[in-house]
Amino acid sequence: MSIPLSFNQEFLCMFDQGDEKGPFGPVYNIVAGWRLSGKVETGALQGALDDVVARHEALRTTIVRTPGGQRQEIVPPSPVTLTVRDLPEPDPALRDRRAEELLIELEGGLYGVGELPLLRAVLGRFDETESVLVLIVHHTAADEVSMQLIIRDLGVLYARRRGYATAELPEVTQFREFAVWEREKYAPEADVKARAYWRETLDGAGITGVPTDHLKSAAVPKGTAVHRFQVDAELTSTALALAKETRSSAFMVLLAAYQVFLARKTGGTDIVVPTMAAGRGPGRFENTVGAFFNFVPLRTELAGAGTFRELVTRTRSTCLKAYANPLPFGQVVAQAPALAASFGADDLGVVAFQVFQFPALAGEEAGDLVVSEIRRRELSQPVSTDVPDGVMFQLDIDPLSGQMLGHVGYNTNLYHEATMREFAAAFTAVARETVTAPDAPLSLA
């Protein structure tokens, strides 16, 4: 059976540079970690990992990218590679840092799409009762939501293999069914009102690019690094309070601040910022593992906004209208061909902006184990998982400390580390200025 690509998989094909480069290469992965308390029975863990692969087809799907013959091919389940390592850190107070160092090491690894299944695991043991589990999935097979689903299912399946009574896992609709549904809903002949919305909204617009340190034509060897930073709890709580006052989300408030930052940096007021939407469609796909994320361009005119509060209101309107008109990014570009010009511009990089605000998995029982997500990341790193083109700028609101944890993943063939440090510091300064005084006159210069 020939299974079509999802529109997101098709979008990734735009950046395809062969199996060793681009989004189908061995560095385009999503890596997540959890601390485990209790003695891990590795046989049960191996079996539960294999059960997860059997349950979710996306983890054993290969993407054929031959021109004119692009498709998904699903293969039978096979064993997950589980590596067990001893982590030499006897001091419990230093184990969080050692766990993060393990994540950084693994984020710099190579995991090709040709090596199925696309799920891999590393168990790092501090001692008999304390360890860290790292899961690595190729990004063509999973997104952030998928990683939460995988660890949920893994915990239940591990407990079951250890002989514990567990609740039944929800029924899974497979990702291939999403691809078929999406192709039908957004078929060229289908009446899709969102097309007219994006055609009108993005008329004449291009994604607001950020000047690069190196020209793309200079052919500097590509890598991806990460600069991490922290935003204090006071500014974070002020942003959350303003979001509540304006009936907005934290993302809308911080996006408004980022737009002011971009206006001052570029000298323009017609700002288009790309973000990532969940893109999961109907509720029947809520338990599906797959690469659902959709690139969404958010256009806001900043000119005439007298105060930051007024700009937040405009930004909220931009976001709500965009959310109400979901459309695969490839079809958005078809409606607004000038939109993607920054991707090809020799001296500009595209920066995608995201804010995460969801509870961390903490103290979840999985049979005789207790599982807690590693959300707090503080160490910058010179090598990381791939960003296809430009910068991924993420803010994660830490539910435990009340701080925001910043992540700037950037292509080293485009930007210097010092540039990204200054980028993060300058944004934080603008956010502090605007969020803490939302009714002061707004300066865009």
N, C-alpha and C positions, 0 to 999 in steps of 0.2 A: 504493500500500500504506500502510495506517495503522500507524504504529509507536508503541507506547505510550511514555510517559515512564518513566524510571527512578524508583525511589522517592525518590532524592536530588533529581532534578529536580522531582518533585512536592512535596517538602519545601520547596524554594526558592520554589515558588509560594505558600506560606503567607505569604511576606514581599513578594509582588509588589505594587508600587505603580505599575505602568505602565512604559513603556519608558525614562522619564527618571529613575526612582527605584528603589531596591530592588535585588535580586540580578539583575534583567534589565536594569538600567540601565547607562549607559556608564562607570561607575567601578568595577564589580565585575569586576576583572581579576586575572590572575596574571602577574607580570612577573619575568623572570630574565635574568641577564647572564653573559657569558663573555668572557674576554680571548683574543684571537687573535694568535698570532705567525706572521708570514709574510705575503706579499702576497696579498690577497683578490681573486679574480677575480669581479667582481660579477655577470657574466652567469651563471657557474656557480652562484653563491649564489642568485640569483633562481630558476634552474631547479630547484635542490635544494629550495628552500622550496615551490615549486609541486608537486614530487614528494611532499613530506611531506603536503600537503593532499590530493593524490590518494590517498595510502596510507591516511589516517585520516579516516573519514567524519565523526567528531565535529566536526572543524574546519570542516565545511561543512554543518552541521545547524542548522536553525532550529527553535525550540520554539514551537508554537502554544498559546496559553494561554487560548483561549476557553472559558468554563465549559461543561462537558459535551462539549467537543471537543478536550481537551488531547492533544497528540501531537507526535512528532518528524517533521520533514520534511527529507530529505536532498536537497541540490542538487548539480548537477555541479561538478567542480573549476573554479576560476577563479584568476587570478594573485594572489599575496600582495603586499600593499603593502610594498615595501622602500624605506626612506628612507636615503640615504647622507649623512652629515654629517662635516664636518671639526671635530675637537676641538682648540681652540687651547691645547695644553699641551706645550711643548717639553721640560720637565724630566721625565725618566722617573721620578724619585722621587715625583712628585706625580700620576702618572697613575692610580693606584688610587683616589685621592680624586676625581679628575675623572670616572672611570668611575662611581663611586657617585653623584656629583651628576647624571650623566645618567640613571641608574636612578630617582633621586628625581623628576627632571623628568618622566620618562615615566610613572611611577606616578601622577602627578597628572593625566594626560591623560584624554580622553574617547574611548571606543571602543565604539560601540553594537552590540547583538546583531543589528541589521538590516544591518550592513555585513559581508557574507560575502566571503571566508572569515574565520573568527574568529581567525586567526593573522596577526600583523603583525610586522615586523622593522625595527630601526634599526641601521645599521652606522655606528659613530663611529670615524673614522680619526685617530689621533695622527700617523702618518706613513705611508710606503709599506709598512712591515712590521709595524706594531703598531696594533691596533684593538680595539674592544669591540663585541660583538654582543649586542643586547637583543631578546628575543622577548616578545611580548605576546599573551596568549590570554585570551579571555573565560572567566571562571571556571565558567560553565555548560558549557564544553566540555573543561576540563582540570583536573587537580589537580597536586600536587607531583610525584608519580610520573610523570604524563604529561609534565611538562616534561623530566624526565630521558630519557624515551623519545624525545621530539621531537628533542632535541639529539643523541642517539645516532644516530638515523636520518638527521638532517640531515648529520652528519659523514660518514657512509658514502655518502650520495647525492651530496654535494658532491665527495668524492674520486672517485667513479665518473664524474662529469661532467668532472672534470679528467684523466681517462684513467688513473687508478690502479686496480690490481687490488684488489678488496675482497671480504670475506666476504659471503655472502648474508644479508640481514636475515631474521629469523624471520617466519614467517607471522603475519598479524594477524587476530584475531577482532574484528569491529567492535562498537562500543558498543551499537548497536541490538540485537545478539544478546544482550548482557548484560541489557538491559531486558526482553526477552522471557523469558530464563531466570529472572530475578528475579521477574517477575510469576507465573510458573508455580510456582516454589519457595515463594513466600510468599502464594499465593492464599488467599482467605478459607476455602475448604474444605480446604486442605492441613493435614496433621497436622504442626504446627511446635512442637516441644517448647520452643523458646526463648520462646514466648509465655507459658507458665506460669512459666518462670524469672523473666522480667521482671515479671510480675504480682505474684509473691510478693516478689521482691527490692525492688521500688519501692513496695510498698503504703504509702500515706500519705506518700510522699516528694515533695519538690519540689526543683528545682535550687536550690542555695545561691546566692542573689543577693547582689550587692555594692551597697551604697547609692550612689545617684547624686548628683551636684552639682546637676543640674537635673531637675525633674519632667518626665516624658514629656509630660504634659498642657500644659506650658509652651510646647510647639511651637517650641522653639529650632531654627533651621535646622540640618539635619544635615550633618556632614562627618566624615571619618575622618582622624586624625593618628596618628603613630607616635612613641613614646618608645623609644629604644634605650639599652642599658646593657651593661656587661661584668661577668662574674663571674670572679674570678681563677683561675689554673690550679691553685693549691693546694686551694681548695674544690672545684673540679671533679674533681680526682684523688681527693680524699677521698670524694666522692659515688660515683665509679666503683668505688672499692675497697669501699665499703659494699655496693654493688649486688652485687659478686662474692661477698662474704661471706654475703649473705642469699639468694643464688641469685635475685636480682631483676634488673630492668633499671634503667638510669639513670632512665627515666621513672617507675618505681614509687617509687624513693627520693625523687625531686624532687616527685612528686605527694604523697607522705606529708608532706613539709615544707610544701607548699602547703596541705594540709588543716589542719595546725597553724596556719598563718597565718590561714586563713579562720575557724577556730574562735575564735581570739583576736579577730578583727575583728568577728565577728557574735554571739559569745556562745553559739553552738550547737555541739553535738558530733555530730549526725547530718548528715554533710556529703555533698552530692551535687555532683560536679564533672563537667561535660561535657568530653569530649575528642573528637578526630577519629580514627576508624579508617580504614584503607585501603579496606575494603569491597569488595575486588575479587573475592571469590568464588573459583570454581575456577581452577586453574592456566592454563586456556586463555585467560584474560583478562589474563595478566601482561604482554603486549605491546600492550594496548589503550589508546588515548588516550581519555579521557573524564573526567567529573566523578564519580568513584566514592565520594569520602569520605562517611563516615557518622557522624552525631552519636551519641556513646555516653555515657550518664550512668553515672558510677561512684559508688556509694554505700558509704560506710564509716562505721561507728560508732566514734568516737574515745574515748568514755568507757570508763574501765577500762584503757586502755593505759598500763602503768606506765613504759615507756621508749619512746624513738623506735624502737629496733630492733624492739620488739614491734609498733609501729604499721606499720613497713615490712612485717612479715610479714602483718598484716591487709590492708594495701593490695595486696600481691602476690596474696593470695587473691581480693580483689575483682576485680582486673584479669584474672586467669586465668579466673575464672568468666564474666566478661563476654565475654572473647575466645572462649570455648567456646560462647557462645550468641548468635551474630550475628543481628541482627534490624534491619530498616530502622527509623529513628527514628520515623517516622510510626506504625508498628505498635507500637513501644514506648509511645508516648504513648497509644495506644488501650487498652493494658493498664493504664496508670497515668495517668489523666486529670489528676491534680493536679500531675504532674511539671512541666508547662510554665507553671505559674502565674507564674513570675518573668518570663517574656516579656511578660506583660500588666501586671505590677505597675508602678504609676506612679513609684515611688521606688527601683526595683532594676534593675540591669543584670546580664546573664548573661555570665560570663567563661569562655571555652573555654581549656583548658590543654593545651599540646603540648610535647613534647621531640623534637627531631630529632637523630639520631645515626647518620649514614651517611657513607661516604667522599665527599669532594669530588672532582669530575672535575678532574684536574690532569695536564697534559702529555699529553693524549690526541691522537694524530695523526689528522688528517683530510686525507689526501693530502699536500699541501705546507704545511698549516697545523698548528699546535699549539694545542689548545683547553684552557683552564683556567677552571673555574667561579668566579664571583665569589660567595663565600659570606660573606666577612667584611664585615658592614655595621655602621657605627659612628655614622652621622649620624642624628639625629632629624629628623622632617619634619612640617610643619604640614598637608600634604595628601597623601593616599595612596589606594591602592585600598580599596574599600569593605569594611567589616565590617557585615553586615546588621543586627545588633542587639546592642550591648554592647561586649565587649572580646575580642580574640584575644591571649592571652598565650603566647608561644613562647620556648623556650630551645633554642639550637642549639649542640651541642658541637662546637667548631671542631677538626678533626683536626690542623691545622697548629700552632696556638698552644697547644692544650690548655685554652684558656679556654672558658667558655660565653658566648655572645652572646645577650643578651636583646632581645626585640621585644615591645612592648606596643602593639598597634593598637587604638585606642579611638574611639568615636563622640563627637565634640565637642559634640553636642547633649545629651550626658549627663554628660560629665566634663571637668574642667579639666586642663590640662597638669600643673600642680603636683600635683594629686591622683594622677596616673599616675606621676609621678616618685617620690612618696612610696610609692605602692603597690609599685613595683619595689624601692625601697630597703628597705622593711619586709620584703618577702618574702626578700630576700637576707640580711638580718639573722637571720630565723628559720631559714633554711636553714643558715647558718653555725653557729648555736647547736645545732641538732638533729643535723646530719650529722657535726659534729666531736666530739660527745659522745653517741653513740647509746645508751649504757647509763646515762646520768644520769636521774634522775627527770623525767618529762615533765610540763610545765605547759601546760595549755590555756587559762589565763586571762591 
